[in-house]
Amino acid sequence: MIELTTENFDAEVLHSDRPVLVDFWAEWCPPCRMIAPILDEVEAEYGDRLTIAKINGDLHPEIAQRYQVLGYPTLNLYRDGEVVHQIIGAKPKRALKADLDAHL
């Protein structure tokens, strides 16, 4: 899983030739810790067609503000530099995969 920063966000996400699912998270967020292993599993299953990355919104607030992230976790799916889907809050793996399947 790619660790994003303010410095590499545009190159890794907006200029990617593959869809990128970005997990906006924070250290203090229990649902963020709940969804982390689910994202690892999804990455293993979808790795050939999707990149998964995460960014700590507390450490990089300018990116969170740019995409109007108001709560954690927020998962944004980017394609061709644009947000094509947003998921707010932790979801079970099956529900997350259903959301992704609709957009991949």
C-alpha positions as CSV (number, residue, x, y, z in Angstrom):
1,M,0.0,0.0,0.0
2,I,1.4,3.4,-1.0
3,E,1.9,5.9,1.8
4,L,0.9,9.3,0.4
5,T,2.1,12.7,1.4
6,T,1.4,16.3,0.2
7,E,4.6,16.0,-2.0
8,N,3.7,12.7,-3.8
9,F,-0.1,12.8,-3.9
10,D,-0.5,14.4,-7.4
11,A,2.1,12.1,-9.0
12,E,0.8,8.9,-7.3
13,V,-2.9,9.6,-7.6
14,L,-3.9,12.2,-10.1
15,H,-1.3,11.1,-12.7
16,S,-1.8,7.4,-12.2
17,D,-2.7,5.3,-15.3
18,R,-4.8,3.0,-13.0
19,P,-7.7,3.7,-10.7
20,V,-6.5,4.6,-7.2
21,L,-8.5,4.1,-4.0
22,V,-7.2,6.6,-1.4
23,D,-7.9,6.0,2.3
24,F,-8.0,9.3,4.2
25,W,-7.3,8.2,7.8
26,A,-6.1,9.4,11.2
27,E,-4.2,7.8,14.1
28,W,-7.0,8.5,16.7
29,C,-9.7,7.0,14.5
30,P,-11.0,3.5,15.6
31,P,-13.0,2.8,12.3
32,C,-9.7,3.6,10.4
33,R,-8.0,0.8,12.3
34,M,-11.0,-1.5,11.6
35,I,-10.9,-0.9,7.9
36,A,-7.1,-1.2,7.5
37,P,-6.9,-5.0,7.3
38,I,-9.9,-5.1,4.9
39,L,-8.0,-2.7,2.6
40,D,-5.0,-5.0,2.7
41,E,-7.2,-7.9,1.6
42,V,-8.9,-5.9,-1.1
43,E,-5.4,-4.8,-2.3
44,A,-4.4,-8.5,-2.6
45,E,-7.5,-9.3,-4.6
46,Y,-7.7,-6.2,-6.8
47,G,-4.0,-5.4,-7.2
48,D,-3.9,-6.1,-10.9
49,R,-6.5,-3.4,-11.6
50,L,-6.5,-1.0,-8.7
51,T,-3.9,0.8,-6.6
52,I,-4.7,1.4,-3.0
53,A,-3.0,4.2,-1.1
54,K,-3.4,5.9,2.3
55,I,-2.9,9.4,3.6
56,N,-3.0,10.6,7.1
57,G,-5.3,13.6,7.0
58,D,-4.0,15.0,10.2
59,L,-0.4,15.1,8.9
60,H,-1.5,16.4,5.4
61,P,-4.6,18.6,6.0
62,E,-4.2,20.5,2.8
63,I,-4.9,17.4,0.8
64,A,-7.9,16.5,3.0
65,Q,-9.2,20.0,2.6
66,R,-8.7,20.0,-1.2
67,Y,-11.1,17.0,-1.4
68,Q,-13.5,18.2,1.4
69,V,-12.8,15.2,3.6
70,L,-14.7,16.0,6.8
71,G,-14.5,12.6,8.6
72,Y,-12.4,9.5,8.8
73,P,-12.1,7.1,7.2
74,T,-13.0,8.5,3.8
75,L,-12.2,6.5,0.8
76,N,-12.0,8.3,-2.5
77,L,-11.7,6.4,-5.8
78,Y,-9.8,8.4,-8.4
79,R,-9.8,7.7,-12.1
80,D,-8.0,10.0,-14.6
81,G,-7.3,12.5,-11.8
82,E,-11.0,12.8,-10.7
83,V,-12.9,11.5,-7.8
84,V,-15.4,9.0,-9.3
85,H,-16.8,7.6,-6.0
86,Q,-16.5,8.4,-2.3
87,I,-17.2,6.1,0.7
88,I,-17.5,7.6,4.1
89,G,-17.0,5.4,7.1
90,A,-15.9,1.8,7.5
91,K,-17.7,-0.8,5.6
92,P,-17.6,-4.6,5.6
93,K,-15.4,-6.1,2.9
94,R,-18.3,-7.4,0.9
95,A,-19.9,-3.9,0.7
96,L,-16.6,-2.2,-0.1
97,K,-16.0,-4.7,-3.0
98,A,-19.5,-4.1,-4.3
99,D,-18.9,-0.4,-4.4
100,L,-15.6,-0.9,-6.2
101,D,-17.0,-3.4,-8.6
102,A,-19.5,-0.8,-9.7
103,H,-16.7,1.6,-10.7
104,L,-14.0,-0.7,-12.0
